[in-house]
Amino acid sequence: MSEHDPLTLKLSLREKFSYGIGDVGSNLMLSIGTLYLLKFYTDELGMPAWYGGMIFLVAKFFTAFTDMLTGVLLDSRRNIGAMGKFRPFILYASFPVALVTTLQFFATDFSLTVKTTLATVLFMLFGLCYSLMNCSYGAMVPAITKNSNERAQLAAWRQGGATIGLLLCTVGFMPIQALFVNIPSLGYLIAAVIFSVCGLMCMWWCFSGVKERYIETVPDTHKPSMLKSFCAIFHNPPLLVLCVANLCTLAAFNIKLAIQVYYTQYVLNDIHLLSWMGFFSMGCILIGVLLVPATVKRFGKKQVYLGGLILWAAGDILNFIWGGTSFLFVIFSCMAFFGTAFVNSLNWALVPDTVDYGEWKTGIRAEGSVYTGYTFSRKISAALAGFLPGIMLTQIGYVPNIMQSETTLLGLRQLIFIWPCVLAIIAAVTMGLFYKLNEARFSFIIEEISKRKKDNTTNNPEVISSVNI
């Protein structure tokens, strides 16, 4: 056992920073697709918007299952070397992620059928490589620390990193692309190269800066499988509730991100506002992330999560009613994004707690299965969030690069404000009524697990193999 009490062990600032840098890197590569790939499809490749929606739907459903396979792979590992159980995937999978991210923004003159097929294959390949990298990154938290407050801080650093990555993509991608006025498709490619390389460097920084202290393997009598990974959701009530809430919040967030580039260009007639809006709103997210540890310590994770959802919904309602000018749009967006900081941070802080709950309930610790069961719901959410804007853009009559009709403009306002608001309210009701894993119960669960392991070490050491590094 470690010489330090796992429940009180403090992580260094350097390690927390390194962990946060990981989500800077992953979001530099992920967010350019979330923000601009649909627009690249419609405006540069000449695809109908619903084609783009179908590509997102097919590819994201595919990667939902690759997440499951990643969980099986992680939990099946037995001969774990000095690099640890999760860190090797961060090191080796990040390069193909960066490569495929760049290739997705490569414009071709092929027929529409070939373009669509190629875009779908590349998006699926991106999802496969991203699953190996990012699922390992997220599932690694229980191996880093067992201290609940430290986990909350890692989640805050992670959300801070994600916010910085998203901020850089929001503020920097289109200005780089706009430098190539005569060849806009080349601008997309150059911007993608820059962001992908930076993302790759950040992932390697994360690999070198974090340490796995509590490496645990699942015994051969409980071999992982995709079915077990899927069933882990339904046998773990807190995880199931979190998956449902996260299904709503991630879909809402991604719909908002996908539509905002259309909203600023056609409703507010100022696409350059996107950079300023991103700067201020992402700044508000960073402030919220910094407040997460202190607010969680005072009020508890669930209460802070619900408070964030209330702020989010209120900001969207106000924007729909009064956000017709650039100034008010930025102000109300800042309010909504400030609320999302607490929600998105705590999504990651709550998952490790459900890992411990699952171990307490079943006697089997399976970070990979639990985490990828959770990310399965996130990928289904992302699939819907990518599919719906593409379909709805077609339904509201969007045509690229012309003045839009009043019906289309109203549809854009509903897509960016009303849909996310409704989903945030559903998530708040779900968490408020059904999530029961509070701080007191979590402390009891950790104590019970520690007692069992002491007994197992003496009486039946083959039940779970645990190594403290």
C-alpha positions in Angstrom: 0.0 0.0 0.0 1.0 3.6 -0.4 2.6 5.4 2.5 0.0 8.1 2.1 -3.7 7.7 2.9 -5.4 7.6 -0.6 -8.3 9.6 0.7 -6.2 12.5 1.7 -3.3 12.4 -0.8 -2.8 15.8 -2.4 -1.7 16.1 -6.0 0.9 18.7 -7.1 -0.1 21.8 -9.1 2.2 20.6 -11.9 0.3 17.3 -12.2 -3.1 19.0 -12.2 -1.9 21.4 -14.8 -0.6 18.6 -17.0 -3.9 16.7 -16.7 -5.8 19.9 -17.7 -3.4 20.4 -20.7 -4.7 17.0 -22.0 -8.2 18.4 -22.6 -6.7 21.5 -24.2 -5.1 19.1 -26.7 -8.1 16.9 -27.2 -10.5 19.8 -27.7 -8.2 21.6 -30.1 -8.7 18.6 -32.4 -12.3 17.8 -31.5 -13.8 21.3 -31.4 -12.7 22.4 -34.9 -14.9 19.5 -36.1 -17.8 20.4 -33.8 -17.7 24.0 -34.7 -16.8 24.1 -38.4 -17.0 20.7 -40.1 -20.7 21.0 -40.9 -20.1 24.5 -42.4 -17.1 23.1 -44.4 -19.3 20.3 -45.7 -22.1 22.7 -46.8 -20.1 25.7 -48.0 -16.8 24.2 -49.4 -17.7 20.6 -50.3 -21.2 21.6 -51.6 -23.0 19.0 -49.6 -26.7 19.5 -48.7 -27.0 20.2 -45.0 -28.8 17.0 -44.3 -25.9 15.0 -45.8 -23.7 16.5 -43.1 -26.2 15.6 -40.5 -26.3 12.0 -41.7 -22.5 11.8 -41.7 -22.5 13.0 -38.0 -25.2 10.5 -37.1 -23.6 7.4 -38.7 -20.0 8.3 -37.6 -21.0 9.1 -34.0 -23.1 6.0 -33.6 -20.1 4.0 -34.8 -17.8 5.7 -32.4 -20.2 5.0 -29.5 -19.4 1.4 -30.0 -15.7 2.0 -30.4 -15.8 3.6 -27.0 -17.2 0.3 -25.7 -14.4 -1.6 -27.3 -11.9 0.8 -25.8 -13.4 0.0 -22.4 -13.1 -3.7 -23.0 -9.5 -3.2 -24.1 -8.6 -1.2 -21.0 -10.2 -3.6 -18.6 -8.6 -6.6 -20.3 -5.0 -5.4 -19.8 -3.0 -7.7 -17.6 0.7 -7.1 -18.2 0.9 -3.5 -17.4 4.3 -1.8 -17.8 6.0 1.2 -16.3 3.9 3.6 -18.3 0.7 2.5 -16.6 -2.6 1.2 -17.7 -4.0 4.3 -19.5 -1.1 6.6 -20.4 0.3 4.5 -23.4 -3.0 5.1 -25.3 -2.6 8.9 -24.7 0.9 8.7 -26.2 0.3 6.5 -29.2 -3.3 7.3 -30.3 -2.9 11.1 -30.3 -0.8 11.1 -33.5 -3.4 9.4 -35.7 -6.1 11.6 -34.2 -4.2 14.7 -35.3 -3.6 13.3 -38.7 -7.2 12.4 -39.4 -8.4 15.7 -37.9 -6.4 17.5 -40.6 -7.5 15.2 -43.5 -11.2 15.9 -42.7 -10.7 19.5 -43.9 -9.1 18.5 -47.2 -11.3 19.7 -50.1 -11.6 17.5 -53.2 -13.3 17.8 -56.6 -14.8 14.3 -56.4 -18.5 13.6 -57.1 -20.9 14.2 -54.2 -21.3 10.5 -53.6 -17.5 10.0 -53.3 -17.1 13.2 -51.1 -19.8 12.0 -48.8 -18.4 8.5 -48.5 -14.9 9.8 -47.9 -16.1 12.3 -45.3 -18.0 9.5 -43.5 -15.0 7.1 -43.5 -12.7 9.8 -42.2 -15.1 10.9 -39.5 -15.5 7.2 -38.4 -11.7 6.8 -38.4 -11.3 10.0 -36.3 -13.9 8.6 -33.8 -12.0 5.3 -33.5 -8.6 6.9 -32.8 -10.2 9.6 -30.6 -11.9 6.9 -28.5 -8.6 5.2 -27.8 -7.0 8.5 -26.8 -9.8 10.3 -24.9 -11.4 7.4 -23.1 -8.1 6.4 -21.7 -7.5 10.0 -20.6 -10.9 10.2 -18.8 -10.8 6.7 -17.3 -7.4 7.5 -15.8 -8.7 9.7 -13.0 -9.4 6.9 -10.5 -5.9 5.6 -11.1 -4.4 9.0 -10.3 -6.2 9.7 -7.0 -8.9 8.4 -4.7 -9.4 11.8 -3.0 -12.9 13.0 -3.9 -11.9 16.7 -3.6 -8.8 16.1 -5.7 -11.0 14.4 -8.3 -13.2 17.5 -8.4 -10.1 19.6 -8.9 -8.9 17.4 -11.7 -12.3 17.7 -13.3 -12.1 21.5 -12.9 -8.7 21.5 -14.5 -10.0 19.3 -17.3 -12.9 21.5 -17.9 -10.6 24.5 -17.8 -8.4 22.8 -20.4 -11.5 22.0 -22.5 -12.6 25.6 -22.3 -9.3 26.9 -23.4 -9.2 24.5 -26.3 -12.7 25.5 -27.3 -11.9 29.2 -26.8 -8.8 29.0 -29.1 -10.9 27.2 -31.7 -13.7 29.8 -31.5 -11.4 32.8 -31.5 -8.6 31.6 -33.8 -9.9 29.2 -36.4 -12.0 31.5 -38.6 -9.5 34.4 -38.6 -6.8 32.0 -39.9 -9.2 30.6 -42.5 -10.1 34.1 -43.5 -6.5 34.9 -44.5 -7.0 32.8 -47.6 -9.8 34.9 -49.2 -9.2 33.6 -52.7 -8.9 29.9 -51.7 -11.2 29.5 -48.6 -10.9 25.7 -48.7 -7.1 26.0 -48.3 -7.7 28.3 -45.3 -9.7 25.5 -43.6 -6.9 23.1 -44.2 -4.1 25.3 -42.9 -6.1 26.2 -39.8 -6.8 22.5 -39.2 -3.0 21.7 -39.5 -2.1 24.4 -37.0 -4.7 23.3 -34.4 -4.0 19.6 -34.9 -0.2 20.0 -34.3 -0.8 22.1 -31.2 -3.3 19.5 -29.9 -0.8 16.7 -30.4 1.9 18.6 -28.4 -0.6 19.1 -25.6 -1.5 15.4 -25.4 2.2 14.4 -25.2 2.6 17.0 -22.4 -0.2 15.4 -20.5 1.3 12.0 -21.0 4.6 13.1 -19.5 3.1 15.0 -16.6 0.7 12.7 -14.9 1.2 9.5 -12.8 -1.0 6.5 -12.3 -0.7 5.5 -8.6 -3.5 2.9 -8.2 -3.5 0.4 -11.0 -6.1 -2.3 -10.7 -6.9 -5.2 -12.9 -10.1 -7.1 -13.2 -9.7 -10.8 -12.4 -10.0 -13.4 -15.1 -13.3 -14.7 -13.6 -14.8 -11.3 -14.6 -13.6 -10.9 -18.2 -14.8 -7.6 -19.7 -17.0 -7.5 -22.8 -19.1 -5.0 -24.7 -22.2 -6.4 -23.2 -20.9 -5.9 -19.7 -19.7 -2.4 -20.6 -23.2 -1.6 -21.8 -24.9 -3.3 -18.8 -22.6 -1.4 -16.4 -24.8 1.6 -17.1 -28.1 -0.1 -16.0 -26.5 -1.9 -13.0 -25.2 1.4 -11.7 -28.2 3.8 -10.9 -26.0 6.9 -10.3 -24.2 6.2 -13.6 -27.6 5.7 -15.4 -28.9 9.0 -14.1 -25.7 10.8 -15.1 -25.8 9.3 -18.6 -29.4 10.6 -19.1 -28.5 14.0 -17.9 -25.3 14.1 -19.9 -27.2 13.0 -23.0 -29.3 16.1 -22.7 -26.5 18.6 -21.7 -24.0 17.5 -24.3 -26.6 17.5 -27.1 -27.6 21.0 -26.0 -24.0 22.3 -25.9 -23.0 20.8 -29.3 -26.2 22.1 -31.0 -25.4 25.6 -29.7 -21.8 25.3 -30.9 -22.8 24.0 -34.4 -25.4 26.7 -35.0 -23.6 29.8 -33.6 -21.5 30.3 -36.7 -24.7 30.4 -38.8 -26.4 32.6 -36.2 -23.7 35.3 -36.2 -23.4 35.3 -39.9 -27.1 35.4 -40.9 -29.1 36.7 -37.9 -26.6 39.2 -36.5 -24.9 39.8 -39.9 -21.5 39.8 -38.3 -19.6 36.5 -38.5 -16.5 38.2 -37.0 -18.6 38.6 -33.8 -18.0 34.8 -33.3 -14.5 35.5 -32.2 -15.5 38.2 -29.7 -18.4 36.2 -28.4 -16.1 33.2 -28.0 -13.5 35.3 -26.1 -16.0 36.6 -23.6 -18.2 33.6 -23.2 -15.3 31.2 -22.9 -13.8 33.6 -20.4 -16.9 33.3 -18.3 -16.6 29.5 -18.5 -13.0 29.7 -17.2 -14.2 31.9 -14.3 -16.9 29.3 -13.6 -14.3 26.4 -13.7 -12.1 28.2 -11.2 -15.1 28.5 -8.9 -16.0 24.8 -9.1 -13.8 23.4 -6.3 -14.8 26.1 -3.8 -18.5 25.9 -4.6 -18.5 22.1 -4.5 -16.8 22.1 -1.2 -19.4 24.4 0.2 -22.6 23.2 -1.4 -21.9 19.7 -2.8 -21.6 18.5 -6.4 -25.3 17.9 -7.1 -26.4 21.4 -5.9 -23.7 23.1 -7.9 -24.6 21.0 -11.0 -28.3 22.1 -10.7 -27.4 25.7 -10.2 -25.3 25.6 -13.4 -28.3 24.2 -15.3 -30.6 27.0 -14.0 -28.1 29.7 -15.2 -27.8 28.0 -18.5 -31.5 27.8 -19.2 -32.1 31.4 -18.0 -29.4 32.7 -20.3 -30.9 30.9 -23.3 -34.5 32.1 -22.6 -33.3 35.8 -22.2 -31.3 35.5 -25.5 -34.3 34.2 -27.4 -36.5 37.0 -26.1 -34.1 40.0 -26.2 -30.8 38.7 -27.8 -31.5 40.4 -31.2 -28.4 42.7 -31.0 -24.7 41.7 -30.9 -24.2 43.3 -27.5 -27.2 41.5 -25.8 -26.3 38.2 -27.6 -22.8 38.3 -26.0 -24.1 39.2 -22.6 -26.8 36.5 -22.4 -24.5 34.0 -24.0 -21.9 34.7 -21.3 -24.6 33.9 -18.7 -25.5 30.6 -20.3 -21.9 29.6 -20.8 -21.1 30.5 -17.2 -23.7 28.0 -16.2 -22.3 25.3 -18.5 -18.9 25.6 -16.8 -20.3 24.0 -13.6 -22.3 21.4 -15.5 -19.5 20.2 -17.8 -16.9 20.2 -15.0 -19.0 18.1 -12.7 -20.0 15.7 -15.5 -16.3 14.5 -15.3 -16.1 14.8 -11.5 -19.1 12.6 -11.0 -18.0 9.7 -13.2 -15.1 8.5 -11.0 -17.6 8.5 -8.1 -19.9 6.1 -10.0 -16.8 3.8 -10.6 -16.4 3.5 -6.9 -20.2 3.0 -6.5 -20.0 0.1 -9.0 -17.1 -1.5 -7.2 -18.9 -1.2 -3.9 -22.1 -2.7 -5.3 -20.6 -5.6 -7.4 -17.1 -6.1 -5.9 -15.6 -5.5 -9.4 -13.7 -2.4 -10.2 -13.8 -1.7 -14.0 -12.9 1.9 -14.8 -12.8 1.3 -18.5 -16.3 -0.3 -18.7 -17.9 2.3 -16.5 -16.2 5.2 -18.2 -16.9 4.0 -21.7 -20.5 3.1 -20.8 -20.8 6.7 -19.9 -19.1 7.9 -23.0 -21.4 5.7 -25.0 -24.2 8.0 -23.9 -22.1 11.0 -24.8 -21.5 9.7 -28.3 -25.2 9.0 -28.9 -25.8 12.6 -27.7 -23.1 13.9 -30.0 -24.6 11.9 -32.9 -28.0 13.5 -32.3 -26.4 16.9 -31.9 -24.6 16.6 -35.2 -27.6 15.1 -37.0 -30.3 17.4 -35.8 -28.7 20.7 -36.9 -28.0 19.3 -40.4 -31.6 18.1 -40.7 -33.1 21.2 -39.2 -31.0 23.5 -41.4 -32.7 21.8 -44.4 -36.1 22.0 -42.8 -35.9 25.7 -42.1 -34.8 26.4 -45.7 -31.1 27.3 -45.2 -29.2 28.0 -48.4 -25.4 28.8 -48.2 -24.1 32.3 -48.8 -27.4 34.1 -49.5 -29.7 36.3 -47.5 -32.0 34.0 -45.5 -35.8 34.3 -45.2 -37.6 35.3 -42.0 -38.6 31.7 -41.5 -35.0 30.5 -41.7 -33.8 33.2 -39.3 -36.5 32.2 -36.7 -35.5 28.6 -37.1 -31.9 29.5 -36.4 -32.9 31.4 -33.2 -35.0 28.4 -32.1 -32.1 26.0 -32.8 -29.5 27.9 -30.8 -31.7 28.9 -27.9 -34.9 27.0 -27.4 -33.7 23.5 -28.0 -30.7 23.7 -25.7 -32.8 25.4 -23.0 -35.4 22.6 -23.1 -32.7 19.9 -22.9 -31.0 21.7 -19.9 -34.3 21.7 -18.1 -34.8 18.0 -18.7 -31.3 17.4 -17.3 -32.0 19.4 -14.2 -35.2 17.5 -13.5 -33.4 14.2 -14.0 -30.5 15.0 -11.7 -32.7 16.7 -9.1 -35.1 13.8 -8.7 -33.0 10.7 -9.2 -29.3 11.3 -8.5 -28.8 10.0 -4.9 -25.0 9.7 -4.6 -24.1 12.6 -2.3 -20.9 13.3 -0.4 -21.8 11.5 2.8 -22.8 8.3 0.9 -19.6 8.5 -1.2 -17.4 8.7 1.9 -19.2 5.6 3.4 -18.7 3.7 0.1 -15.0 4.5 0.0 -14.6 3.3 3.6 -16.4 0.1 2.9 -14.3 -0.6 -0.2 -11.1 -0.1 1.8 -12.3 -2.5 4.5 -13.2 -5.2 1.9 -9.7 -4.9 0.3 -8.0 -5.4 3.6 -10.1 -8.5 4.3 -9.5 -9.7 0.7 -5.8 -9.3 1.0 -5.8 -11.6 4.0 -8.4 -14.1 3.1 -8.8 -14.2 -0.7 -6.1 -12.1 -2.5 -7.1 -13.3 -6.0 -10.4 -11.4 -6.0 -8.9 -8.1 -7.1 -5.3 -7.4 -8.0 -4.3 -3.9 -6.8 -1.0 -2.2 -7.3 -0.1 1.1 -5.7 2.8 2.8 -7.5 
